[in-house]
Amino acid sequence: MSMAVVGLLAGMALGFAGYFGGFGAFVLVAALGAIGFVAGRFLDGDLEAGDFFRTRSGGRDERRR
């Protein structure tokens, strides 16, 4: 399934949630969609758990000195 179709389905789900459930349902659907997206990327192997916990590299701080 192409990313355009996935985006279309996500937009339709958010639209239905916003129309029928109000703003709270819209935010809930958006948050759960974001969590599902990150979980899917993690399961596909595009993300690693260490990507969330790595510290910043020292290269940026060294330029200031």
Sequence and secondary structure as in RCSB ss.txt:
>XXXX:A:sequence
MSMAVVGLLAGMALGFAGYFGGFGAFVLVAALGAIGFVAGRFLDGDLEAGDFFRTRSGGRDERRR
>XXXX:A:secstr
  HHHHHHHHHHHHHHHHHHHHHHHHHHHHHHHHHHHHHHHHHHTS  GGGGT    THHHHHH 
